[in-house]
Amino acid sequence: MKARVYITLKKSVLDPQGETVKHALASLGFNSIEEVRMGKYVELNLNTASKKQAEQKVQQMCEQLLANPVIEEFRYEVISR
């Protein structure tokens, strides 16, 4: 199984990296951008017996290590390879 994990800052958390990218894009002439939010993308290859088991493992990984639940939210998808 393959899992794709998307981790982003919660909307209530300021995103200084996103602001920096927004300003850089504006300096390049891309003035129509209202907001930039930066995040992380993680791809995992899992050796599990079922999709349900893979989803449970990915959920645990996100909660315990990959995402900081205080300031980040995450979503993931598990697909067959």
mmJSON file of the N, C-alpha and C atoms, coordinates in Angstrom:
{"data_MODEL":{"atom_site":{
"group_PDB":["ATOM","ATOM","ATOM","ATOM","ATOM","ATOM","ATOM","ATOM","ATOM","ATOM","ATOM","ATOM","ATOM","ATOM","ATOM","ATOM","ATOM","ATOM","ATOM","ATOM","ATOM","ATOM","ATOM","ATOM","ATOM","ATOM","ATOM","ATOM","ATOM","ATOM","ATOM","ATOM","ATOM","ATOM","ATOM","ATOM","ATOM","ATOM","ATOM","ATOM","ATOM","ATOM","ATOM","ATOM","ATOM","ATOM","ATOM","ATOM","ATOM","ATOM","ATOM","ATOM","ATOM","ATOM","ATOM","ATOM","ATOM","ATOM","ATOM","ATOM","ATOM","ATOM","ATOM","ATOM","ATOM","ATOM","ATOM","ATOM","ATOM","ATOM","ATOM","ATOM","ATOM","ATOM","ATOM","ATOM","ATOM","ATOM","ATOM","ATOM","ATOM","ATOM","ATOM","ATOM","ATOM","ATOM","ATOM","ATOM","ATOM","ATOM","ATOM","ATOM","ATOM","ATOM","ATOM","ATOM","ATOM","ATOM","ATOM","ATOM","ATOM","ATOM","ATOM","ATOM","ATOM","ATOM","ATOM","ATOM","ATOM","ATOM","ATOM","ATOM","ATOM","ATOM","ATOM","ATOM","ATOM","ATOM","ATOM","ATOM","ATOM","ATOM","ATOM","ATOM","ATOM","ATOM","ATOM","ATOM","ATOM","ATOM","ATOM","ATOM","ATOM","ATOM","ATOM","ATOM","ATOM","ATOM","ATOM","ATOM","ATOM","ATOM","ATOM","ATOM","ATOM","ATOM","ATOM","ATOM","ATOM","ATOM","ATOM","ATOM","ATOM","ATOM","ATOM","ATOM","ATOM","ATOM","ATOM","ATOM","ATOM","ATOM","ATOM","ATOM","ATOM","ATOM","ATOM","ATOM","ATOM","ATOM","ATOM","ATOM","ATOM","ATOM","ATOM","ATOM","ATOM","ATOM","ATOM","ATOM","ATOM","ATOM","ATOM","ATOM","ATOM","ATOM","ATOM","ATOM","ATOM","ATOM","ATOM","ATOM","ATOM","ATOM","ATOM","ATOM","ATOM","ATOM","ATOM","ATOM","ATOM","ATOM","ATOM","ATOM","ATOM","ATOM","ATOM","ATOM","ATOM","ATOM","ATOM","ATOM","ATOM","ATOM","ATOM","ATOM","ATOM","ATOM","ATOM","ATOM","ATOM","ATOM","ATOM","ATOM","ATOM","ATOM","ATOM","ATOM","ATOM","ATOM","ATOM","ATOM","ATOM","ATOM","ATOM","ATOM","ATOM","ATOM","ATOM","ATOM","ATOM","ATOM","ATOM"],
"id":[1,2,3,4,5,6,7,8,9,10,11,12,13,14,15,16,17,18,19,20,21,22,23,24,25,26,27,28,29,30,31,32,33,34,35,36,37,38,39,40,41,42,43,44,45,46,47,48,49,50,51,52,53,54,55,56,57,58,59,60,61,62,63,64,65,66,67,68,69,70,71,72,73,74,75,76,77,78,79,80,81,82,83,84,85,86,87,88,89,90,91,92,93,94,95,96,97,98,99,100,101,102,103,104,105,106,107,108,109,110,111,112,113,114,115,116,117,118,119,120,121,122,123,124,125,126,127,128,129,130,131,132,133,134,135,136,137,138,139,140,141,142,143,144,145,146,147,148,149,150,151,152,153,154,155,156,157,158,159,160,161,162,163,164,165,166,167,168,169,170,171,172,173,174,175,176,177,178,179,180,181,182,183,184,185,186,187,188,189,190,191,192,193,194,195,196,197,198,199,200,201,202,203,204,205,206,207,208,209,210,211,212,213,214,215,216,217,218,219,220,221,222,223,224,225,226,227,228,229,230,231,232,233,234,235,236,237,238,239,240,241,242,243],
"type_symbol":["N","C","C","N","C","C","N","C","C","N","C","C","N","C","C","N","C","C","N","C","C","N","C","C","N","C","C","N","C","C","N","C","C","N","C","C","N","C","C","N","C","C","N","C","C","N","C","C","N","C","C","N","C","C","N","C","C","N","C","C","N","C","C","N","C","C","N","C","C","N","C","C","N","C","C","N","C","C","N","C","C","N","C","C","N","C","C","N","C","C","N","C","C","N","C","C","N","C","C","N","C","C","N","C","C","N","C","C","N","C","C","N","C","C","N","C","C","N","C","C","N","C","C","N","C","C","N","C","C","N","C","C","N","C","C","N","C","C","N","C","C","N","C","C","N","C","C","N","C","C","N","C","C","N","C","C","N","C","C","N","C","C","N","C","C","N","C","C","N","C","C","N","C","C","N","C","C","N","C","C","N","C","C","N","C","C","N","C","C","N","C","C","N","C","C","N","C","C","N","C","C","N","C","C","N","C","C","N","C","C","N","C","C","N","C","C","N","C","C","N","C","C","N","C","C","N","C","C","N","C","C","N","C","C","N","C","C","N","C","C","N","C","C"],
"label_atom_id":["N","CA","C","N","CA","C","N","CA","C","N","CA","C","N","CA","C","N","CA","C","N","CA","C","N","CA","C","N","CA","C","N","CA","C","N","CA","C","N","CA","C","N","CA","C","N","CA","C","N","CA","C","N","CA","C","N","CA","C","N","CA","C","N","CA","C","N","CA","C","N","CA","C","N","CA","C","N","CA","C","N","CA","C","N","CA","C","N","CA","C","N","CA","C","N","CA","C","N","CA","C","N","CA","C","N","CA","C","N","CA","C","N","CA","C","N","CA","C","N","CA","C","N","CA","C","N","CA","C","N","CA","C","N","CA","C","N","CA","C","N","CA","C","N","CA","C","N","CA","C","N","CA","C","N","CA","C","N","CA","C","N","CA","C","N","CA","C","N","CA","C","N","CA","C","N","CA","C","N","CA","C","N","CA","C","N","CA","C","N","CA","C","N","CA","C","N","CA","C","N","CA","C","N","CA","C","N","CA","C","N","CA","C","N","CA","C","N","CA","C","N","CA","C","N","CA","C","N","CA","C","N","CA","C","N","CA","C","N","CA","C","N","CA","C","N","CA","C","N","CA","C","N","CA","C","N","CA","C","N","CA","C","N","CA","C","N","CA","C","N","CA","C","N","CA","C","N","CA","C","N","CA","C"],
"label_alt_id":[null,null,null,null,null,null,null,null,null,null,null,null,null,null,null,null,null,null,null,null,null,null,null,null,null,null,null,null,null,null,null,null,null,null,null,null,null,null,null,null,null,null,null,null,null,null,null,null,null,null,null,null,null,null,null,null,null,null,null,null,null,null,null,null,null,null,null,null,null,null,null,null,null,null,null,null,null,null,null,null,null,null,null,null,null,null,null,null,null,null,null,null,null,null,null,null,null,null,null,null,null,null,null,null,null,null,null,null,null,null,null,null,null,null,null,null,null,null,null,null,null,null,null,null,null,null,null,null,null,null,null,null,null,null,null,null,null,null,null,null,null,null,null,null,null,null,null,null,null,null,null,null,null,null,null,null,null,null,null,null,null,null,null,null,null,null,null,null,null,null,null,null,null,null,null,null,null,null,null,null,null,null,null,null,null,null,null,null,null,null,null,null,null,null,null,null,null,null,null,null,null,null,null,null,null,null,null,null,null,null,null,null,null,null,null,null,null,null,null,null,null,null,null,null,null,null,null,null,null,null,null,null,null,null,null,null,null,null,null,null,null,null,null],
"label_comp_id":["MET","MET","MET","LYS","LYS","LYS","ALA","ALA","ALA","ARG","ARG","ARG","VAL","VAL","VAL","TYR","TYR","TYR","ILE","ILE","ILE","THR","THR","THR","LEU","LEU","LEU","LYS","LYS","LYS","LYS","LYS","LYS","SER","SER","SER","VAL","VAL","VAL","LEU","LEU","LEU","ASP","ASP","ASP","PRO","PRO","PRO","GLN","GLN","GLN","GLY","GLY","GLY","GLU","GLU","GLU","THR","THR","THR","VAL","VAL","VAL","LYS","LYS","LYS","HIS","HIS","HIS","ALA","ALA","ALA","LEU","LEU","LEU","ALA","ALA","ALA","SER","SER","SER","LEU","LEU","LEU","GLY","GLY","GLY","PHE","PHE","PHE","ASN","ASN","ASN","SER","SER","SER","ILE","ILE","ILE","GLU","GLU","GLU","GLU","GLU","GLU","VAL","VAL","VAL","ARG","ARG","ARG","MET","MET","MET","GLY","GLY","GLY","LYS","LYS","LYS","TYR","TYR","TYR","VAL","VAL","VAL","GLU","GLU","GLU","LEU","LEU","LEU","ASN","ASN","ASN","LEU","LEU","LEU","ASN","ASN","ASN","THR","THR","THR","ALA","ALA","ALA","SER","SER","SER","LYS","LYS","LYS","LYS","LYS","LYS","GLN","GLN","GLN","ALA","ALA","ALA","GLU","GLU","GLU","GLN","GLN","GLN","LYS","LYS","LYS","VAL","VAL","VAL","GLN","GLN","GLN","GLN","GLN","GLN","MET","MET","MET","CYS","CYS","CYS","GLU","GLU","GLU","GLN","GLN","GLN","LEU","LEU","LEU","LEU","LEU","LEU","ALA","ALA","ALA","ASN","ASN","ASN","PRO","PRO","PRO","VAL","VAL","VAL","ILE","ILE","ILE","GLU","GLU","GLU","GLU","GLU","GLU","PHE","PHE","PHE","ARG","ARG","ARG","TYR","TYR","TYR","GLU","GLU","GLU","VAL","VAL","VAL","ILE","ILE","ILE","SER","SER","SER","ARG","ARG","ARG"],
"label_asym_id":["A","A","A","A","A","A","A","A","A","A","A","A","A","A","A","A","A","A","A","A","A","A","A","A","A","A","A","A","A","A","A","A","A","A","A","A","A","A","A","A","A","A","A","A","A","A","A","A","A","A","A","A","A","A","A","A","A","A","A","A","A","A","A","A","A","A","A","A","A","A","A","A","A","A","A","A","A","A","A","A","A","A","A","A","A","A","A","A","A","A","A","A","A","A","A","A","A","A","A","A","A","A","A","A","A","A","A","A","A","A","A","A","A","A","A","A","A","A","A","A","A","A","A","A","A","A","A","A","A","A","A","A","A","A","A","A","A","A","A","A","A","A","A","A","A","A","A","A","A","A","A","A","A","A","A","A","A","A","A","A","A","A","A","A","A","A","A","A","A","A","A","A","A","A","A","A","A","A","A","A","A","A","A","A","A","A","A","A","A","A","A","A","A","A","A","A","A","A","A","A","A","A","A","A","A","A","A","A","A","A","A","A","A","A","A","A","A","A","A","A","A","A","A","A","A","A","A","A","A","A","A","A","A","A","A","A","A","A","A","A","A","A","A"],
"label_entity_id":["1","1","1","1","1","1","1","1","1","1","1","1","1","1","1","1","1","1","1","1","1","1","1","1","1","1","1","1","1","1","1","1","1","1","1","1","1","1","1","1","1","1","1","1","1","1","1","1","1","1","1","1","1","1","1","1","1","1","1","1","1","1","1","1","1","1","1","1","1","1","1","1","1","1","1","1","1","1","1","1","1","1","1","1","1","1","1","1","1","1","1","1","1","1","1","1","1","1","1","1","1","1","1","1","1","1","1","1","1","1","1","1","1","1","1","1","1","1","1","1","1","1","1","1","1","1","1","1","1","1","1","1","1","1","1","1","1","1","1","1","1","1","1","1","1","1","1","1","1","1","1","1","1","1","1","1","1","1","1","1","1","1","1","1","1","1","1","1","1","1","1","1","1","1","1","1","1","1","1","1","1","1","1","1","1","1","1","1","1","1","1","1","1","1","1","1","1","1","1","1","1","1","1","1","1","1","1","1","1","1","1","1","1","1","1","1","1","1","1","1","1","1","1","1","1","1","1","1","1","1","1","1","1","1","1","1","1","1","1","1","1","1","1"],
"label_seq_id":[1,1,1,2,2,2,3,3,3,4,4,4,5,5,5,6,6,6,7,7,7,8,8,8,9,9,9,10,10,10,11,11,11,12,12,12,13,13,13,14,14,14,15,15,15,16,16,16,17,17,17,18,18,18,19,19,19,20,20,20,21,21,21,22,22,22,23,23,23,24,24,24,25,25,25,26,26,26,27,27,27,28,28,28,29,29,29,30,30,30,31,31,31,32,32,32,33,33,33,34,34,34,35,35,35,36,36,36,37,37,37,38,38,38,39,39,39,40,40,40,41,41,41,42,42,42,43,43,43,44,44,44,45,45,45,46,46,46,47,47,47,48,48,48,49,49,49,50,50,50,51,51,51,52,52,52,53,53,53,54,54,54,55,55,55,56,56,56,57,57,57,58,58,58,59,59,59,60,60,60,61,61,61,62,62,62,63,63,63,64,64,64,65,65,65,66,66,66,67,67,67,68,68,68,69,69,69,70,70,70,71,71,71,72,72,72,73,73,73,74,74,74,75,75,75,76,76,76,77,77,77,78,78,78,79,79,79,80,80,80,81,81,81],
"pdbx_PDB_ins_code":[null,null,null,null,null,null,null,null,null,null,null,null,null,null,null,null,null,null,null,null,null,null,null,null,null,null,null,null,null,null,null,null,null,null,null,null,null,null,null,null,null,null,null,null,null,null,null,null,null,null,null,null,null,null,null,null,null,null,null,null,null,null,null,null,null,null,null,null,null,null,null,null,null,null,null,null,null,null,null,null,null,null,null,null,null,null,null,null,null,null,null,null,null,null,null,null,null,null,null,null,null,null,null,null,null,null,null,null,null,null,null,null,null,null,null,null,null,null,null,null,null,null,null,null,null,null,null,null,null,null,null,null,null,null,null,null,null,null,null,null,null,null,null,null,null,null,null,null,null,null,null,null,null,null,null,null,null,null,null,null,null,null,null,null,null,null,null,null,null,null,null,null,null,null,null,null,null,null,null,null,null,null,null,null,null,null,null,null,null,null,null,null,null,null,null,null,null,null,null,null,null,null,null,null,null,null,null,null,null,null,null,null,null,null,null,null,null,null,null,null,null,null,null,null,null,null,null,null,null,null,null,null,null,null,null,null,null,null,null,null,null,null,null],
"Cartn_x":[0.846,0.0,0.886,0.358,1.039,0.135,0.735,-0.013,0.567,-0.314,0.075,-0.492,0.388,-0.009,0.227,-0.795,-0.725,-0.879,0.122,0.129,0.183,-0.744,-0.79,-0.983,-0.603,-0.85,-2.348,-2.832,-4.232,-4.474,-5.687,-6.022,-5.766,-5.882,-5.69,-4.221,-3.297,-1.863,-1.272,-0.509,0.161,1.163,1.324,2.224,3.263,4.359,5.362,6.023,6.207,6.797,5.858,4.576,3.598,3.591,3.7,3.746,4.983,6.111,7.347,7.204,6.619,6.418,5.433,4.383,3.41,4.085,4.923,5.624,6.603,7.289,8.228,7.486,6.351,5.556,5.06,4.657,4.213,5.349,6.567,7.706,8.037,7.562,7.751,6.586,5.643,4.529,3.247,3.236,2.027,1.235,0.489,-0.176,-1.577,-2.104,-3.482,-3.591,-2.492,-2.505,-2.951,-3.983,-4.501,-3.84,-3.529,-2.94,-2.129,-1.031,-0.228,-0.091,-0.407,-0.215,0.725,1.809,2.799,2.497,2.958,2.726,3.776,3.485,4.4,3.64,4.365,3.834,4.741,4.162,4.926,4.327,5.184,4.739,5.321,4.475,4.895,4.525,5.44,5.137,5.01,3.851,3.553,3.391,3.866,3.69,2.633,1.368,0.261,-0.668,-1.45,-2.336,-3.589,-4.028,-5.269,-5.201,-6.108,-6.192,-6.578,-7.496,-7.921,-6.751,-5.931,-4.761,-3.781,-3.581,-2.698,-3.217,-4.52,-5.11,-4.909,-5.076,-4.868,-3.424,-2.481,-1.055,-0.711,-1.202,-0.907,-1.506,-2.71,-3.342,-2.455,-1.975,-1.105,0.195,0.799,2.051,1.866,0.764,0.496,0.295,-0.473,-0.754,0.478,1.379,2.515,3.791,3.944,5.216,5.098,4.375,4.437,3.822,2.773,2.103,2.103,2.173,2.065,0.603,-0.158,-1.593,-1.957,-1.016,-1.285,-1.426,-0.584,-0.596,-0.873,-0.913,-1.083,-2.299,-2.813,-3.843,-3.336,-3.909,-3.431,-4.589,-4.33,-5.236,-4.358,-4.904,-4.117,-5.022,-4.379,-5.069,-4.193,-4.819,-4.109,-4.587,-3.637,-3.972,-3.128,-3.614,-2.822,-1.722,-0.598,0.518,0.305],
"Cartn_y":[-1.184,0.0,1.239,2.291,3.577,4.581,5.406,6.459,7.805,8.74,10.132,10.961,11.674,12.448,13.924,14.74,16.182,16.852,17.649,18.294,19.803,20.519,21.974,22.607,23.866,24.603,24.84,24.846,25.178,26.613,26.898,28.252,29.321,28.955,29.92,30.236,29.5,29.681,30.533,31.545,32.381,31.542,31.875,31.127,32.087,32.36,33.297,32.837,31.534,31.029,31.293,31.09,31.39,32.86,33.729,35.175,35.554,34.939,35.21,34.8,33.643,33.174,34.086,34.504,35.418,36.707,37.284,38.528,38.296,37.164,36.853,36.699,36.044,35.896,37.248,38.105,39.452,40.232,40.064,40.767,40.257,39.052,38.491,38.818,39.599,40.021,39.229,38.285,37.5,38.193,39.213,40.079,39.63,38.618,38.208,37.205,36.877,35.89,36.562,36.011,36.569,35.951,34.652,33.971,32.768,32.504,31.302,30.592,29.315,28.491,27.364,27.224,26.193,24.961,23.808,22.585,21.545,20.318,19.203,18.096,17.368,16.209,15.03,13.932,12.739,11.56,10.769,9.576,8.362,7.396,6.208,4.963,4.015,2.693,1.754,1.108,0.272,-1.187,-2.051,-3.482,-3.945,-3.828,-4.205,-5.17,-5.875,-6.894,-6.307,-5.142,-4.568,-3.048,-2.453,-1.0,-0.435,-1.105,-0.646,-0.626,-1.658,-1.709,-0.587,-0.346,0.732,2.08,2.313,3.578,3.772,2.693,2.79,3.145,2.516,2.792,4.236,4.704,6.079,7.08,6.83,7.7,7.796,6.661,6.638,7.39,7.187,7.871,9.382,9.828,11.268,11.838,11.136,11.619,11.606,10.634,10.478,11.173,11.387,11.926,12.927,12.593,13.377,14.765,14.907,16.2,16.628,17.925,18.497,18.898,18.147,18.401,19.761,20.418,21.731,22.782,22.709,23.748,23.235,21.916,21.371,20.45,20.341,19.353,18.506,17.334,16.444,15.697,15.227,14.314,13.357,12.216,11.232,10.388,9.727,8.774,7.542,6.395,5.119,4.496,4.125,3.536,2.283,1.411,0.239,0.676,0.011,0.37,-0.18],
"Cartn_z":[0.0,0.0,0.0,-0.568,-0.564,0.129,0.981,1.667,1.297,1.048,0.803,1.945,2.633,3.803,3.505,3.77,3.564,4.923,5.298,6.605,6.387,7.006,6.87,8.242,8.329,9.554,9.689,10.912,11.149,10.708,10.281,9.792,10.847,12.125,13.202,13.482,12.838,13.069,11.951,12.335,11.338,10.552,9.273,8.395,7.81,8.545,8.048,6.75,6.587,5.345,4.179,4.379,3.339,2.974,3.982,3.726,2.913,3.234,2.499,1.038,0.807,-0.565,-1.297,-0.609,-1.216,-1.676,-0.82,-1.181,-2.325,-2.308,-3.394,-4.72,-4.692,-5.92,-6.42,-5.492,-5.882,-6.533,-6.018,-6.606,-8.002,-8.316,-9.654,-10.587,-10.078,-10.916,-10.726,-9.815,-9.552,-8.438,-8.816,-7.84,-7.458,-8.088,-7.818,-6.667,-6.022,-4.94,-3.644,-3.028,-1.781,-0.551,-0.631,0.528,0.066,0.777,0.542,1.883,1.897,3.079,2.687,3.406,3.12,3.982,3.505,4.241,3.916,4.32,4.078,3.352,2.539,1.841,2.159,2.617,2.967,2.212,1.588,0.884,1.587,1.903,2.634,1.843,1.78,1.237,2.423,2.523,3.678,3.27,4.132,3.932,4.932,4.536,5.408,4.68,5.464,4.899,4.264,4.756,4.234,4.227,3.48,3.415,4.779,5.46,6.785,7.762,7.74,8.61,8.261,6.977,6.544,7.028,6.909,7.365,8.866,9.632,11.077,11.4,10.708,10.939,10.582,9.446,9.012,10.001,10.457,11.454,12.695,13.175,14.358,14.094,12.921,12.588,12.592,12.024,11.973,13.371,14.184,15.533,16.428,16.231,17.124,16.662,15.347,14.877,13.729,12.693,11.466,11.585,12.37,12.518,13.98,14.18,15.519,15.715,16.516,16.625,17.222,17.85,18.432,17.333,16.303,15.271,13.86,13.67,12.325,12.24,11.033,10.73,9.58,9.432,8.384,7.753,6.566,5.881,5.104,4.77,4.052,3.163,2.229,1.375,1.251,1.289,1.133,-0.166,-1.006,-2.302,-2.52,-3.36,-3.738,-4.68,-4.613,-5.498,-6.872],
"occupancy":[1.0,1.0,1.0,1.0,1.0,1.0,1.0,1.0,1.0,1.0,1.0,1.0,1.0,1.0,1.0,1.0,1.0,1.0,1.0,1.0,1.0,1.0,1.0,1.0,1.0,1.0,1.0,1.0,1.0,1.0,1.0,1.0,1.0,1.0,1.0,1.0,1.0,1.0,1.0,1.0,1.0,1.0,1.0,1.0,1.0,1.0,1.0,1.0,1.0,1.0,1.0,1.0,1.0,1.0,1.0,1.0,1.0,1.0,1.0,1.0,1.0,1.0,1.0,1.0,1.0,1.0,1.0,1.0,1.0,1.0,1.0,1.0,1.0,1.0,1.0,1.0,1.0,1.0,1.0,1.0,1.0,1.0,1.0,1.0,1.0,1.0,1.0,1.0,1.0,1.0,1.0,1.0,1.0,1.0,1.0,1.0,1.0,1.0,1.0,1.0,1.0,1.0,1.0,1.0,1.0,1.0,1.0,1.0,1.0,1.0,1.0,1.0,1.0,1.0,1.0,1.0,1.0,1.0,1.0,1.0,1.0,1.0,1.0,1.0,1.0,1.0,1.0,1.0,1.0,1.0,1.0,1.0,1.0,1.0,1.0,1.0,1.0,1.0,1.0,1.0,1.0,1.0,1.0,1.0,1.0,1.0,1.0,1.0,1.0,1.0,1.0,1.0,1.0,1.0,1.0,1.0,1.0,1.0,1.0,1.0,1.0,1.0,1.0,1.0,1.0,1.0,1.0,1.0,1.0,1.0,1.0,1.0,1.0,1.0,1.0,1.0,1.0,1.0,1.0,1.0,1.0,1.0,1.0,1.0,1.0,1.0,1.0,1.0,1.0,1.0,1.0,1.0,1.0,1.0,1.0,1.0,1.0,1.0,1.0,1.0,1.0,1.0,1.0,1.0,1.0,1.0,1.0,1.0,1.0,1.0,1.0,1.0,1.0,1.0,1.0,1.0,1.0,1.0,1.0,1.0,1.0,1.0,1.0,1.0,1.0,1.0,1.0,1.0,1.0,1.0,1.0,1.0,1.0,1.0,1.0,1.0,1.0,1.0,1.0,1.0,1.0,1.0,1.0],
"B_iso_or_equiv":[0.0,0.0,0.0,0.0,0.0,0.0,0.0,0.0,0.0,0.0,0.0,0.0,0.0,0.0,0.0,0.0,0.0,0.0,0.0,0.0,0.0,0.0,0.0,0.0,0.0,0.0,0.0,0.0,0.0,0.0,0.0,0.0,0.0,0.0,0.0,0.0,0.0,0.0,0.0,0.0,0.0,0.0,0.0,0.0,0.0,0.0,0.0,0.0,0.0,0.0,0.0,0.0,0.0,0.0,0.0,0.0,0.0,0.0,0.0,0.0,0.0,0.0,0.0,0.0,0.0,0.0,0.0,0.0,0.0,0.0,0.0,0.0,0.0,0.0,0.0,0.0,0.0,0.0,0.0,0.0,0.0,0.0,0.0,0.0,0.0,0.0,0.0,0.0,0.0,0.0,0.0,0.0,0.0,0.0,0.0,0.0,0.0,0.0,0.0,0.0,0.0,0.0,0.0,0.0,0.0,0.0,0.0,0.0,0.0,0.0,0.0,0.0,0.0,0.0,0.0,0.0,0.0,0.0,0.0,0.0,0.0,0.0,0.0,0.0,0.0,0.0,0.0,0.0,0.0,0.0,0.0,0.0,0.0,0.0,0.0,0.0,0.0,0.0,0.0,0.0,0.0,0.0,0.0,0.0,0.0,0.0,0.0,0.0,0.0,0.0,0.0,0.0,0.0,0.0,0.0,0.0,0.0,0.0,0.0,0.0,0.0,0.0,0.0,0.0,0.0,0.0,0.0,0.0,0.0,0.0,0.0,0.0,0.0,0.0,0.0,0.0,0.0,0.0,0.0,0.0,0.0,0.0,0.0,0.0,0.0,0.0,0.0,0.0,0.0,0.0,0.0,0.0,0.0,0.0,0.0,0.0,0.0,0.0,0.0,0.0,0.0,0.0,0.0,0.0,0.0,0.0,0.0,0.0,0.0,0.0,0.0,0.0,0.0,0.0,0.0,0.0,0.0,0.0,0.0,0.0,0.0,0.0,0.0,0.0,0.0,0.0,0.0,0.0,0.0,0.0,0.0,0.0,0.0,0.0,0.0,0.0,0.0,0.0,0.0,0.0,0.0,0.0,0.0],
"pdbx_formal_charge":[null,null,null,null,null,null,null,null,null,null,null,null,null,null,null,null,null,null,null,null,null,null,null,null,null,null,null,null,null,null,null,null,null,null,null,null,null,null,null,null,null,null,null,null,null,null,null,null,null,null,null,null,null,null,null,null,null,null,null,null,null,null,null,null,null,null,null,null,null,null,null,null,null,null,null,null,null,null,null,null,null,null,null,null,null,null,null,null,null,null,null,null,null,null,null,null,null,null,null,null,null,null,null,null,null,null,null,null,null,null,null,null,null,null,null,null,null,null,null,null,null,null,null,null,null,null,null,null,null,null,null,null,null,null,null,null,null,null,null,null,null,null,null,null,null,null,null,null,null,null,null,null,null,null,null,null,null,null,null,null,null,null,null,null,null,null,null,null,null,null,null,null,null,null,null,null,null,null,null,null,null,null,null,null,null,null,null,null,null,null,null,null,null,null,null,null,null,null,null,null,null,null,null,null,null,null,null,null,null,null,null,null,null,null,null,null,null,null,null,null,null,null,null,null,null,null,null,null,null,null,null,null,null,null,null,null,null,null,null,null,null,null,null],
"auth_seq_id":[1,1,1,2,2,2,3,3,3,4,4,4,5,5,5,6,6,6,7,7,7,8,8,8,9,9,9,10,10,10,11,11,11,12,12,12,13,13,13,14,14,14,15,15,15,16,16,16,17,17,17,18,18,18,19,19,19,20,20,20,21,21,21,22,22,22,23,23,23,24,24,24,25,25,25,26,26,26,27,27,27,28,28,28,29,29,29,30,30,30,31,31,31,32,32,32,33,33,33,34,34,34,35,35,35,36,36,36,37,37,37,38,38,38,39,39,39,40,40,40,41,41,41,42,42,42,43,43,43,44,44,44,45,45,45,46,46,46,47,47,47,48,48,48,49,49,49,50,50,50,51,51,51,52,52,52,53,53,53,54,54,54,55,55,55,56,56,56,57,57,57,58,58,58,59,59,59,60,60,60,61,61,61,62,62,62,63,63,63,64,64,64,65,65,65,66,66,66,67,67,67,68,68,68,69,69,69,70,70,70,71,71,71,72,72,72,73,73,73,74,74,74,75,75,75,76,76,76,77,77,77,78,78,78,79,79,79,80,80,80,81,81,81],
"auth_comp_id":["MET","MET","MET","LYS","LYS","LYS","ALA","ALA","ALA","ARG","ARG","ARG","VAL","VAL","VAL","TYR","TYR","TYR","ILE","ILE","ILE","THR","THR","THR","LEU","LEU","LEU","LYS","LYS","LYS","LYS","LYS","LYS","SER","SER","SER","VAL","VAL","VAL","LEU","LEU","LEU","ASP","ASP","ASP","PRO","PRO","PRO","GLN","GLN","GLN","GLY","GLY","GLY","GLU","GLU","GLU","THR","THR","THR","VAL","VAL","VAL","LYS","LYS","LYS","HIS","HIS","HIS","ALA","ALA","ALA","LEU","LEU","LEU","ALA","ALA","ALA","SER","SER","SER","LEU","LEU","LEU","GLY","GLY","GLY","PHE","PHE","PHE","ASN","ASN","ASN","SER","SER","SER","ILE","ILE","ILE","GLU","GLU","GLU","GLU","GLU","GLU","VAL","VAL","VAL","ARG","ARG","ARG","MET","MET","MET","GLY","GLY","GLY","LYS","LYS","LYS","TYR","TYR","TYR","VAL","VAL","VAL","GLU","GLU","GLU","LEU","LEU","LEU","ASN","ASN","ASN","LEU","LEU","LEU","ASN","ASN","ASN","THR","THR","THR","ALA","ALA","ALA","SER","SER","SER","LYS","LYS","LYS","LYS","LYS","LYS","GLN","GLN","GLN","ALA","ALA","ALA","GLU","GLU","GLU","GLN","GLN","GLN","LYS","LYS","LYS","VAL","VAL","VAL","GLN","GLN","GLN","GLN","GLN","GLN","MET","MET","MET","CYS","CYS","CYS","GLU","GLU","GLU","GLN","GLN","GLN","LEU","LEU","LEU","LEU","LEU","LEU","ALA","ALA","ALA","ASN","ASN","ASN","PRO","PRO","PRO","VAL","VAL","VAL","ILE","ILE","ILE","GLU","GLU","GLU","GLU","GLU","GLU","PHE","PHE","PHE","ARG","ARG","ARG","TYR","TYR","TYR","GLU","GLU","GLU","VAL","VAL","VAL","ILE","ILE","ILE","SER","SER","SER","ARG","ARG","ARG"],
"auth_asym_id":["A","A","A","A","A","A","A","A","A","A","A","A","A","A","A","A","A","A","A","A","A","A","A","A","A","A","A","A","A","A","A","A","A","A","A","A","A","A","A","A","A","A","A","A","A","A","A","A","A","A","A","A","A","A","A","A","A","A","A","A","A","A","A","A","A","A","A","A","A","A","A","A","A","A","A","A","A","A","A","A","A","A","A","A","A","A","A","A","A","A","A","A","A","A","A","A","A","A","A","A","A","A","A","A","A","A","A","A","A","A","A","A","A","A","A","A","A","A","A","A","A","A","A","A","A","A","A","A","A","A","A","A","A","A","A","A","A","A","A","A","A","A","A","A","A","A","A","A","A","A","A","A","A","A","A","A","A","A","A","A","A","A","A","A","A","A","A","A","A","A","A","A","A","A","A","A","A","A","A","A","A","A","A","A","A","A","A","A","A","A","A","A","A","A","A","A","A","A","A","A","A","A","A","A","A","A","A","A","A","A","A","A","A","A","A","A","A","A","A","A","A","A","A","A","A","A","A","A","A","A","A","A","A","A","A","A","A","A","A","A","A","A","A"],
"auth_atom_id":["N","CA","C","N","CA","C","N","CA","C","N","CA","C","N","CA","C","N","CA","C","N","CA","C","N","CA","C","N","CA","C","N","CA","C","N","CA","C","N","CA","C","N","CA","C","N","CA","C","N","CA","C","N","CA","C","N","CA","C","N","CA","C","N","CA","C","N","CA","C","N","CA","C","N","CA","C","N","CA","C","N","CA","C","N","CA","C","N","CA","C","N","CA","C","N","CA","C","N","CA","C","N","CA","C","N","CA","C","N","CA","C","N","CA","C","N","CA","C","N","CA","C","N","CA","C","N","CA","C","N","CA","C","N","CA","C","N","CA","C","N","CA","C","N","CA","C","N","CA","C","N","CA","C","N","CA","C","N","CA","C","N","CA","C","N","CA","C","N","CA","C","N","CA","C","N","CA","C","N","CA","C","N","CA","C","N","CA","C","N","CA","C","N","CA","C","N","CA","C","N","CA","C","N","CA","C","N","CA","C","N","CA","C","N","CA","C","N","CA","C","N","CA","C","N","CA","C","N","CA","C","N","CA","C","N","CA","C","N","CA","C","N","CA","C","N","CA","C","N","CA","C","N","CA","C","N","CA","C","N","CA","C","N","CA","C","N","CA","C","N","CA","C","N","CA","C","N","CA","C","N","CA","C"],
"pdbx_PDB_model_num":[1,1,1,1,1,1,1,1,1,1,1,1,1,1,1,1,1,1,1,1,1,1,1,1,1,1,1,1,1,1,1,1,1,1,1,1,1,1,1,1,1,1,1,1,1,1,1,1,1,1,1,1,1,1,1,1,1,1,1,1,1,1,1,1,1,1,1,1,1,1,1,1,1,1,1,1,1,1,1,1,1,1,1,1,1,1,1,1,1,1,1,1,1,1,1,1,1,1,1,1,1,1,1,1,1,1,1,1,1,1,1,1,1,1,1,1,1,1,1,1,1,1,1,1,1,1,1,1,1,1,1,1,1,1,1,1,1,1,1,1,1,1,1,1,1,1,1,1,1,1,1,1,1,1,1,1,1,1,1,1,1,1,1,1,1,1,1,1,1,1,1,1,1,1,1,1,1,1,1,1,1,1,1,1,1,1,1,1,1,1,1,1,1,1,1,1,1,1,1,1,1,1,1,1,1,1,1,1,1,1,1,1,1,1,1,1,1,1,1,1,1,1,1,1,1,1,1,1,1,1,1,1,1,1,1,1,1,1,1,1,1,1,1]
}}}
